[in-house]
Amino acid sequence: MWVEAVPNFSEGTDPSFLQRLVERAQRSGVFVMGVEGDPDHNRSVLSLAGLGHLVVEALVSLAELAVTEIDLRRSRGIHPRMGAVDVIPIVPLGPSPMAYAVELTHQLGMRLAQELSLPVFLYEHSARLPKRKNLADVRRGGFEGLATRMAIDPPDYGPSAPHPSAGAVAVGARWALVAFNCYLSTQDLSVARAIARQVRASNGGLVGVKALGLYPKQQGAVQVSMNLVDYPKTTLAQAVEAVATEAARLNVEVIRSELVGLLPLQALLDVAEHFLRLPHLGIEQVVELNLNRAAVQSVEVGHP
Amino acid sequence: MWVEAVPNFSEGTDPSFLQRLVERAQRSGVFVMGVEGDPDHNRSVLSLAGLGHLVVEALVSLAELAVTEIDLRRSRGIHPRMGAVDVIPIVPLGPSPMAYAVELTHQLGMRLAQELSLPVFLYEHSARLPKRKNLADVRRGGFEGLATRMAIDPPDYGPSAPHPSAGAVAVGARWALVAFNCYLSTQDLSVARAIARQVRASNGGLVGVKALGLYPKQQGAVQVSMNLVDYPKTTLAQAVEAVATEAARLNVEVIRSELVGLLPLQALLDVAEHFLRLPHLGIEQVVELNLNRAAVQSVEVGHP
């Protein structure tokens, strides 16, 4: 049974580090679907897919590299983080049930604790405590606040104090999400923050939308950075239109966008349905997908 | 080597006729990717794919059924037509070159002439005369004008007079096109025609766009019916935006759209790039496509 894993590492400035991650993943026999290093966020994200036990093997090997090479006492970035290997989500593909992804996060958590002495917090579908459902809550306070927090709130696996240089890691089974950034025609961070507040679910905006206003200086423009955690409900098209509408109200516009990680095929089809005003667009209506229906469906990104 | 074929039949009111077409195609060992019967246009379109020689075999068998069952002396529709099996385009897939699709159209033309006594006009890349490049020119005058025309303009294969009940057939190798209809919030055909005139290439509009204003009465709304014959240059997104802009100028809007036949994967990716303002979206960025890259590319819809 197949899963996707999207490990996040708190190092995005050294291309050779990324290269070593990719080599390790490939040696473990998993597919490296994507690699993104972001110097502004000082963060790297790999998208892996493969048979569950091979993915766990690869993730242990990648985490070992991160723990060896990254020292959070000396590095920073604009993205909140609590560990050298910061977050490891595992997502069901094809017929794999969520329970299988959860089982893999437990296997992975135990190994990261035993083999690398990392404190492991289980989140989302893997969470054993309600307060650990939400990743943002698990990561609150970041690396700097970790020792204080862990003194009263021990992890699910591993030592009850942070790893001195590598912090702690959040591991969780979840459904796929769409991570998408819209850049605006301004350098005014307050504008991006105002739009993020309007569109995100936590302020009464769109269901399943998490949003932050950020300013990655090397891009020369602020961004509304979004996670669509229920993209079948609030689609990528709806989220981007909402950002564009709020932007217009503030006299700026969306000048370009970027996808972080990969898109589930359904999210792509939803975009075309929405903007083309098609009542339905299915894989049977796209030549290459029609002819590879069985193969495409066998690794279909899972959803509730 | 694989090709797609999109035979058009001048009968769209009898679902059992469609069913018999599908059964014959499947018996010939080709994939039936899509089937569309349109009572308004009195027209059916099949989308087939498979190895070239099997596709030719299937097309001969389908044409035989159409010649047996359709009598153009007794049927009409809003779509111009000159034959019971009216047009048969063949499109290269994967690494198949255009020359291979052209070769297949000659094989097919000879067999339709010999086995079914159909006059065959070769068009587009298969045309042997410059005046037959453009399908609209080949079909001008329709079934009713065929006898007069053929008296001075004999076909490429077959008898020099129309088949009494089945007319003649246009067979041509071409690159894929996107056939797309936008329905408008009006029943006024002159509005659809005015928009079609604005967007189509022949009136100085968008490159590679053919457009007609039509009123399929059962739909309760007029449509701008488009063929995008160079969809990598003028993308589906651009064409739909142009229609929407012209519509707004005439105080109507695009209420829904429909795809006729299938979409090449690249056209789908282009739509998302355009509307999401992504500088690039490739198959490697979509989970299911990334994991099936080789399979998807092996049947990739050809383009110049």
Interface residues (C-beta under 8 A of the other chain):
Chain A: E4 F31 M33 G34 S47 A49 L93 A176 F180 C182 L236 A237 V240 V254 I255 R256 S257 E258 L259 L262 L263 P264 L265 L268 L269 V271 A272 H274 F275 L276 R277 L278 P279 L281 E284 Q285 V286 V287 E288 L289 N290 L291 N292 A295 V296 V299 E300 V301
Chain B: E4 F31 M33 G34 S47 A49 L93 A176 F180 C182 L236 A237 V240 V254 I255 R256 S257 E258 L259 L262 L263 P264 L265 L268 L269 V271 A272 H274 F275 L276 R277 L278 P279 L281 E284 Q285 V286 V287 E288 L289 N290 L291 N292 A295 V296 V299 E300 V301
